[in-house]
């Protein structure tokens, strides 16, 4: 039995608190599944069994007991990994372009997870059998810093840090057009695009709050180089938000222009900095990933053009 323990950061009904918590994980639990766990007495608050309508107070200790994942049939695949930080409980690596994070239809044996299990079997199991160690994910064509947990207790602490905004993620992006403001906050809810299920879109229907802060670093004739900081972690958040303000990421095959699909490098979005509180020492740690060479070269070309 996997036991998840965390401290409630807000008040509210237990099922809603758990839905919000698991939405920050790699495998969100549905409200129906959460209610089943509560009914089966697999959810305890301050060491007490509770009902589905129990009202949680901020600061309460919540324990959720989940069945362990079934044995995995993942195929180990050795591949070079650029390690930015590592100790006994945490690994931060620099994900290269065009590498899928975890197995999915069409990518069963050529993912980061396959590389991780070729390296070791000591990864957390919280996110399920296909996502050992994966606390959060970044898209296939997004490069940069990704944190991996080596055990379940650390995994839960890092998820809690995402929920409470202690784990901070900053990105660099090259976007179409000229952003005139020096700083901007995009506060617009994101949900699934009903016309194209592969996309996310800013919408009021079946959406979740999403906030992205941007700072302009450099302007070119037809492009702007920016920093993005996430306040929330929705699927495709940066890509969908920049599309929403009519400044899609250069090379984005899903949210960009027709010409972007022909960009050989792919999308110019890089997770360059990750800050977290170390789960054991409680010391803040900031890890940075250098821009890929192709990204650097693109900036040099644009600077040369003025």
N, C-alpha and C positions, 0 to 999 in steps of 0.2 A: 504494500500500500504506500503510495506517495503522499506525504503530508505537506501541504502548503500552508505556511504561516505568515501572516502580515498584519500590520496595524492599520485600522481604518483611518483614512485621511479626511473623511467627511461623515456627516450623519445622513441617515436615510434607511429605507427598507432593505433588508438583507439581500434579496434577489437583485435589486437594482445596484447595490454596492458591488456585488460579485460580478454582474454583467460588465460594469465599468472597469473593474480590476482586470478581468480576463480579456477585455478588449485590447489591453496593452501587451498581451502575450502573443506568441507566434501562432497559437492555436486557441482562438477565442471560444468560450463555451456559450451555447445558446441559453436563453432564459429557461427554456423547457428542461434542458439538462441540469441546470443549476437548481431548479425547483425539485427535480428528482433526487438530487444529492441531499437537499435539505430534508425532504420527506424521509429519505433513507437514513437520516441522522448522521450524515457524513459531513455536516457543517456544525462547528462548535464556536460559540462566542464567549470569551472569558471562561472557558472550560465548561460551558453549559450547552446542551442541545437546544435548538431554537425552532420556531415555526417559520413557514414561508413569509409570514407578515411581520416578523420581528423587526423592531426599529433599532438600528445600530447607532451608537453614539461615537463621535470622533474619539480616537485613542483606544478603542476596543481591540482586543486581540482576536483575530479571526483565523480559524483553522479549517481547512478543506481537505478531505481525504479522498484521493482519486486512486482508481485501480492502476496498477503498474502497466506500462505499455507491453504489448506482445513482443516476442522476440523479432528482431528485424532481419530482413534478408538483403540489406544494403550491401552493395559491392564496394570494397575498398579500392580506391584508385590513387596511387601515389602521384602527386604533382607538387611542384615548388610553391611554397607559400612564403610571402613576405611578412615576417612577424614584427610588429611594432612594439609590443609589450607582452610579457608573459611571466607568470609566477605559478604557484601551486594551485590556484583556484580560478584564475582568469587568463584569457588569451585575447589580445587585440591584434587583428591582422589587417593588412592592406589588400582589399579585394580588387583583383584586376578587372579590366573591362571584359564583357561578354562571358562572365562566369556566373551561372545560376547558383543561388545560395543553397537551395534544398531540392531534392527530387520532386518531380511533378511529371505529368504526361508529356512525353517528348524529350524529357531530360531526366533519365533514371540513373545514369551511371557516370555523368560528366559534370557533377556539381561540387560545390565547396564541401558539402557534407560527406561526399565520397572521399574527398581528400582528408577530411578530419578523421574519419574512422580508419583510414590507412595509417594515420600518424599515431592514433591512440584510441583506446576504448573508454577513457575517463572523461566523459562528457555528461552534462545534465540530461535528464530524461523528461523534464517537465513539458516540453513542447511536442512530445510524441515521438514515435519510432522513426519517422522520416526526418526529424529535425533535431538530432542530438546536439546539445550545446547552444542552439540558436535562440538568443534572447530577443533579437529584433532582426529585420532583414533589410537589404537594399536591392534595388532592381538589377537585372542582369547587366545592363549597360551603365549602371552607376558604379563608380570606382570609390575606393577609400576605406576608412576605418570602420571595422565591424567588431563588436565585442562578443566573445564566446564564453559560456560558463562551464566550469569543469565539474560542478556538482549541483544538486537540486537546491540546497540551501542558498548558495550564492546566486543561482538563477532567480530565485524568488526575491532576493534583496535587490537585484538589478532591475527586475520588473517593477518593484515598488519605487525605485528611484526614477524610472521613466514616468510613472504615474504622478509622482510628487515634483517632477521637473528638476530633480537633483542630477539626473543623467542628461547632459546637454549635448546636442548634436549640431554641428555647424557644417554648412556645405558651401562650395564655390560653384558658380554656374555662369555660363556664357549664354546670353539670351538675345533674341531678335529685337531690333528697335532700340530707341534711346529712352531710357527711364530718366525723366527729368528731376524727380525728387532724389535727395541724398539718402533719405531713409523712408521706409514705408512699412506699415503693418497690414497684412492681408488677413482679415478676420471674416471668413466665409465658409459656411458648412459644406462638407463634401459627402456625396453619396454615389451609388452606382449609376452610371449612365443607362437609362432604360432603352436607349436606341442602340447602344453598343456596350455589351457586358464586359468588354475588355477595359473600358475606360471608366474613370471617375470624373465627376463633374460637380461644380458648385450648384447646389439645389437645396430647396427647403423641404423636399420630400424624402423621407427615409434617410436622412443625413445625420452626420455627427459634426460637432464643433471642430473647426480646424483653424489654426492660427500660425502664420508664417511671417517672420520679421525679415526684411531685406535691407541691405546697406550697399550702396553703389561704391564699387572700388575704382572702376575705370570706364570711360565712355569712348566708343569708337564711332565712325560714321553711321554704321547700320547695326551696331551691336552694343551691348552693355555687359560688363563683367561685374558680378555681384556676389555678395555673401548672403546666405540664407540661414536663419536659425529657427529651428522648430520649437514651438510651444506645445504642439500636439503631434501625434505620429500616425496620421491616416495613410492608407494606401495611396501611393502616387501623389502625396500631398503637394510637394513642391512643384511637380510637373503640372498638376491640374490647376494650382493657384496661379502659376505664371501664364498658363494658357488663358485663364480667366481674365487677367489684366492685359491680355493681348501682347504678351512678351514671352512666347514659348521658348523653351530651351533649344539652342542650336543642335541639330542632329537628332532631336527626339522623334523617333519613328511613329509614335502614337499620337502625340499632341502637337507636333510641329507642322511645318509646311510639307508640300509634296517633295521639294528638293531635299528636305531633311532625311528622308528615307534613303537617299543616295549617299549620305555622309559616311565615308569609310570608317571613321572612328566610332560613330554612334553618337549618343547624346553627351554633351559637355556638362556633366553634373558629377561633382566629386565631394565625397564626405571627408573633409580635410581635418576635422578636429572633433574629438570625443572626450568629454570630461565626466568623470564619475567618482563617487566616494568608494574607496576600496572596501569591500564587504568585511574584511577581517581587521585591517589596521585603522579603518575609518579616516584615512588620509585622502584628500582630494588628489586625483591623478588626471592629468591632461595628456592625451596622446594625439600626435599630428601625423598626417600622411601627406607626403609630397605629391604635387600634381603629376599626373602621367605625362610622359614626354610629348605625346601627341597634343595634349591640352596646352602645354607650355609653348610648343611650336606654333599652334594656332594663334595664341596671344602675340607671339613675336611677329607673325605675318600681319596681323591687324595693326600692330604698332607701327610697323614699317609703312603701312598704307596711310597712317595718320588718322 
